[in-house]
Amino acid sequence: MNVHLFLAFCLAVSVLLVMPGPVVTLVVANSLSHGTRSGLATVVGAGIGNAILVVAIAVGLVAFFALLGEIFEVVRWAGALYLIWLGIKAWRAHGGQAAPAAKRSSHAAFLEGFLISITNPKAIVFYIAFLPQFIDPHLPAGPQLLAMIATMVVMGLLTDGVYALLAGRARGWFTDPRRRRLQGRITGTLLIGVGCGLLLARRGG
């Protein structure tokens, strides 16, 4: 690795990770609604999805996704609409008396994070444009890409994990009916925002 390019890459990734995107929004929503464990499961799912996506791009498998474009779009639309439906449900479920939120399995939260991460078309375009900027043409590209991928995945897991822990701690504050209603509105807004953002990404991408 070119040390200067690698440090610049780490700095750029740090800046990008602290800017909330669809994954962070989903992590916070699940942590607020279902607890830290659900948020962390979302983080793990998103991390694995992101790793697969970046590796696929690094080895030139974007063409493979293009061949399956129709299936890819169906999955992404279904996932986005599902998140919007969950958001509407959150708005309605927490609008009345205080009651414990229905527990969601870690597997479901994991799958949500995975699908959000791996079916983001803007992420594909971004990585294709982003990664080559930090490759030294005088050195083998493979080891450089491997180092960048590993660094990006680890940094993403740590950052998203912090978001999950903080949101999970804030969840305890929502105890009385008014606060629980606010929790439902926050969770619902976040989920609806994620779903709408993914649908709009189709036009922007």
N, C-alpha and C positions, 0 to 999 in steps of 0.2 A: 504493500500500500504506500501511496504517497502520503506522508504524514500530514502535510499542510492541507491537501485536499480532503483527507479523512476528517480532520478537525473541523474544517469548514462544513462538511457533510453533517457531522454531529450537531453543530450549532444550528444549521438549517432545520434539521429534524426536530430539535428541541423547540424551536420557535413554532413549527407547524403543529406539534403535539399539544401545546398549551392552548391552541385555538380550537374550541369545541366544534366537533363535526358530528355526523350521524351516529358514529359509534359511541362517543362520549355522551351524547344526548340520551341514547338508549341505556347506557350503563347507569346514568344518574336516575333515569325514570324507573328502572327496575330496582335499584337500591332503595329509592324512596318508597316505592309501592310494596316491595316484597322483601326488603332487607339486604344486608351486605352480602350474604351468601349468593343471592340471585344476581347482584351486581357483579360480583367476582366471577361467577359462572359465565356471565355475558362477556366479561373481559377475556376470559380464556378462549371462548368461542370466536370472538372477534380477532384475537391474536393468531389463532390457527388459520382462520380464513384469510387474514392479511398475509401471513407467511406463505400460504399456498399461492395467493395471487401474485405476490412479488416474485416468488421463485418461478412461476409460470411465465411471467414477463421476462425474467432474466434469461430463461432458456429458450425464449422464442415461441412460447405456446399461446401467445395472443391470437395467432392465426387459427389455432384450434377452437378458441372461444368464438371467433368470427364464424367458423363453419357451423357452430351450434347457436348462432345468433337468435334464432326464433325461440328455441327452448330457453335460452338465457333470458330473453325479454319476458317470457311468460312467468318464469320463476321470480324475476325482479318485480313485476307488476303485482303478482300474488303476495309477495312479501310486503310490499309497500302498503297495499290495501289492508293486509292483516294488521299492520301496525296502526293504521288509522282507526280500524275497528277497535283495537285494544284501547286506544286513546279515548274514543267515544264512550267505551265501557267504563273507563276510569272516571270520566266526568260524571256519569250517572251513578256509579256504585258508591261514591263518597259524598253524594249531595245531601244525605239525610243524617240519620243517627250514627253515632260512633259504633263501628264494628270492625273486627279484625279483618284485614285484607286477605282475600283468598290466596293461599300459598301456591306458588308456582314452582314446579320441579326445577332443579338445577339443569336438567337435560333440556327443558324447554327454553330456559334463559340462554343456555349454551348455543342452542340451535339458532335462536334469534340473532345473537351476536355474530355467529358464523355467516349467516345469510346476508346480514347487513354489510359485513365486511367484504365478502367475496363477490357480491353482485352490484358493487358500486362502479358504474361505468366511468365516472369522472376520476376515480382512483386509478383505473387502468391507464387512462390518457395521461394523468399526472405522473405516474411512475415511469412511463415511457419517456416523458420529457425530462424528468427530474434526475433519475439515476445516471444517465450518461454524462451529466454535467460534472460529476466528481470522479470520473474514470480517467486515470493517467494513460494516454495512448502508448506510452513507452513501456508499460508493464502489462503482464497478462491480465485480461479482463475478468476471467473466471474467479480468481482469488479475491479480486477487488469487489466484485458483485456479491460474493459469498459473505465477505466481512460487512458490507453495507446492509445486506439483508438481515444478518444476525443482529447487528446493532439496532436497526430500525425496529425489529420485532421485540427485542428486549426492552428498548426505551418505550415503545408503545404499551407493552404490558405493565410496566412500572407506572407510567403516567395515568393510564386508564384505571389501574388498581387504586391509585390515590383518590381519583374521582369517586370510585365505588365506596371506599372506606369513609370518605367525608360525607357522601350522601347517605350512607347507611347510619352514621352517627346522627345526622340531622333528622332522620326518620323518627327518632324517639321524641322529638319536640312536638310532633303532630299527635296529640293525645285527645284533646276535647273535640266535640263535633265541628266547631268552626275551623280548627286547625286541620282536622281530617278532611274537611271539605276543601281547604286550601291545598292540601297534599294531593287530593284527587284532581284538582284543577291544574296543578303544576305537572303532575304525571301525565295527565291527559293531553295537555298542551305540548309537552315534550314529544310524546309518542306520535301525535297527529303531525307535529312539525317534521319529525323524521320521515314519516310516510309521504307527506307532501313534497318534502325535499327530494326524495328518491324519484317520485313521479316527475317532478320538474326537471330533474337531472337528465331525463330522456330527451327533453327538448334542448337543454343547454349543451348536451354532449353530442 
